[in-house]
Each structure stands twice: as structure tokens, then as C-alpha cells.
Amino acid sequence: MFGQGLIKGLQITWKEFWTKKFTVQYPDEQHPVPERFHGRFVLDVDKCIACSLCANACPNKVINLKREKVGKKQFLTEYVMNIQYCMFCGLCVEACNKDALHFSQDFNMNQYFYRDIPLVLVRREAPAEPEEEQAGKTGEKPQRQAKAKKQAEPAAAEAAAGKDPGKEGQ
């Protein structure tokens, strides 16, 4: 009973002793990582709509995001991940419906100070209200204002010439 287990273990050890060794001299050479490796998080801010689906999908509540409403759109002002509690499960990446959050191939995320551990992906100020929204406060949309202005120009020119704008074909 004890002899068979010892013999099997020694057979495996003897076989592995003669196989080629796989050693990477680490800072000089990089270890090859698979294509679907879960490394550092990368956020594409232009694609992010600040819907907080990623924060809701996280089982450890690692993601903290802040947003401000600018006009009719939500604007992402802060996106911080407390990476020390992250399991790298990928549920946040799967939950993102705009493909704004994804993993990179970077696995070197060590920090010397504890205060540097949270991964700050975005920290910015919200922009001022856009011009289109300011023009929309008059009650009409900018396209309608421009269309009404274009229609009023020929009518004003015809009125100045002495023609009646309603009777064109007569």
C-alpha cells in the first residue's frame, strides 16, 4: 500500500527531472501571457456612458464611480477601483454593454505605498453646459430655429421686393 504510492511518485519525479526546463529571466525577458489574460483594467472614457452596470456587477463592490448630469447626458467624473479587493473575475468587463472596460496584458501592478493601491482610471471635472443645450433653453430645438430662420429669409426678401410670399405661382 505505501510502496506503490512511493514508486509512482518517484516515477513522476524521475520523468520531470529529464524534461526541458522553462525558465524566464524576469525583468530582462517577459513571460508570455495568454490572449485572454486578466491583467490591469483599461477604461475607454469616450465609450463609457456612466451607466454603472460594471459597479453593480462587481461582487466585492470594488468599483466606485461618480457622475454628473450635463444637459441631458451623464458625464463620468471619477472612476476608481479598489484593486486590493478585486478578484479579477471579469464580471465588470462582461457587464459593460459599450465595451468601454477591458483587461490589458500588463500584470505588473505592484505598489510601494498603500495609498497608491486604488487604481484611478478617470478623475476629471465635468464640462460646462454645451452650446446646443443653451440654445435649446429658448423653447425650440436648434434645428427648428435654423429651419425657421431659413424659411423667413426668402419671405423677407420677397416682401422687400413687393411680392406676396403666399402667391408664388400666380
C-alpha positions in Angstrom: 0.0 0.0 0.0 2.7 2.6 1.0 5.2 1.1 -1.5 3.0 1.7 -4.6 2.4 5.4 -3.9 6.1 5.9 -3.3 7.0 4.2 -6.5 4.5 6.3 -8.6 5.8 9.5 -7.0 9.4 8.6 -7.8 8.5 7.7 -11.4 6.9 11.2 -11.9 9.9 12.9 -10.3 12.4 10.9 -12.4 10.5 11.8 -15.6 10.3 15.5 -14.8 14.0 15.5 -13.9 14.9 14.9 -17.6 12.4 17.2 -19.3 13.5 20.6 -20.6 13.3 23.4 -18.1 11.2 26.5 -18.7 12.8 29.5 -17.0 12.3 33.1 -17.9 14.9 35.7 -16.6 12.2 38.1 -15.4 12.9 41.7 -15.8 15.0 41.1 -18.9 12.6 38.7 -20.5 8.8 38.9 -20.2 6.8 35.7 -19.6 4.3 35.1 -22.4 0.8 35.7 -21.3 -2.3 34.2 -22.9 -4.6 36.4 -25.1 -7.5 36.3 -22.5 -5.3 37.2 -19.6 -6.9 39.2 -16.8 -4.3 42.0 -16.1 -4.7 45.7 -15.4 -8.0 47.3 -16.2 -8.3 49.8 -19.0 -11.2 52.2 -19.5 -12.1 53.9 -22.8 -13.6 57.1 -21.5 -15.1 58.1 -24.8 -17.2 54.9 -24.9 -18.3 55.0 -21.3 -21.8 56.3 -20.7 -21.6 56.2 -16.9 -24.4 53.7 -16.5 -22.8 51.9 -13.5 -23.5 48.4 -14.8 -19.9 47.4 -14.1 -20.2 48.7 -10.5 -23.4 46.7 -9.9 -21.9 43.6 -11.4 -18.9 43.6 -9.1 -19.4 41.0 -6.3 -16.9 42.8 -3.9 -18.1 46.4 -4.7 -14.6 47.3 -5.9 -15.7 50.0 -8.4 -16.6 53.5 -7.3 -17.8 55.9 -9.9 -19.1 59.4 -9.8 -21.1 61.1 -12.5 -22.6 64.5 -13.2 -25.5 65.3 -15.4 -24.6 67.8 -18.1 -27.6 68.8 -20.1 -29.4 65.5 -20.9 -26.3 63.3 -20.8 -24.4 61.8 -17.9 -20.7 62.7 -17.7 -18.2 60.4 -15.9 -16.1 62.5 -13.5 -14.4 59.8 -11.4 -13.8 56.1 -11.8 -11.7 54.4 -9.1 -11.2 50.7 -8.4 -10.0 49.5 -5.0 -7.8 46.9 -6.7 -6.7 45.3 -3.4 -10.1 43.7 -3.1 -10.6 42.7 -6.7 -10.8 39.0 -7.6 -10.2 39.6 -11.3 -13.3 37.6 -12.1 -14.2 39.7 -15.2 -17.9 40.2 -14.4 -17.5 44.0 -14.7 -15.9 43.6 -18.2 -18.8 41.3 -19.2 -21.4 43.7 -17.9 -20.2 46.7 -19.9 -22.5 47.0 -22.8 -20.4 49.6 -24.6 -17.1 47.7 -24.4 -15.5 50.6 -22.5 -13.9 48.4 -19.8 -11.4 45.7 -20.7 -8.3 43.9 -19.5 -4.8 44.6 -20.7 -1.8 42.3 -20.8 0.0 44.2 -18.0 0.4 42.1 -14.9 2.9 44.2 -13.0 0.6 46.2 -10.7 2.7 46.3 -7.6 2.8 49.5 -5.4 5.1 50.5 -2.7 2.7 52.7 -0.7 -0.7 51.6 0.4 -2.3 55.0 -0.7 -1.2 54.2 -4.3 -3.1 50.9 -4.5 -6.5 52.2 -5.7 -6.5 52.3 -9.4 -7.7 55.7 -10.7 -8.9 55.3 -14.2 -10.6 58.7 -14.6 -10.6 61.8 -12.4 -11.7 65.0 -14.2 -14.1 67.9 -14.0 -17.4 67.9 -15.7 -17.6 70.3 -18.7 -19.7 73.4 -18.8 -23.2 73.1 -20.3 -22.9 72.6 -24.1 -23.9 75.4 -26.5 -26.7 73.2 -28.1 -28.3 72.9 -24.6 -28.1 76.7 -24.0 -29.8 77.4 -27.4 -32.5 74.8 -26.5 -33.5 76.8 -23.4 -35.4 79.3 -25.6 -38.1 76.7 -26.1 -37.2 75.4 -29.6 -34.6 73.0 -30.7 -31.6 74.4 -32.6 -32.6 72.6 -35.8 -36.1 74.1 -35.7 -34.6 77.5 -35.1 -32.3 77.2 -38.1 -35.1 75.9 -40.3 -37.4 78.7 -39.3 -34.6 81.2 -40.0 -34.0 79.8 -43.5 -37.8 80.0 -44.3 -38.0 83.5 -43.0 -35.1 84.8 -45.2 -36.7 84.3 -48.6 -40.1 85.5 -47.4 -38.4 88.7 -46.1 -36.6 89.2 -49.4 -39.8 88.8 -51.4 -41.7 91.2 -49.1 -39.0 93.7 -49.5 -39.3 93.3 -53.3 -43.1 93.9 -53.1 -44.2 90.3 -53.9 -46.7 88.3 -51.8 -44.8 85.2 -50.5 -48.0 83.1 -50.3 -48.9 83.6 -54.0 -45.9 82.2 -55.9 -47.5 80.5 -58.9 -49.9 83.3 -59.9 
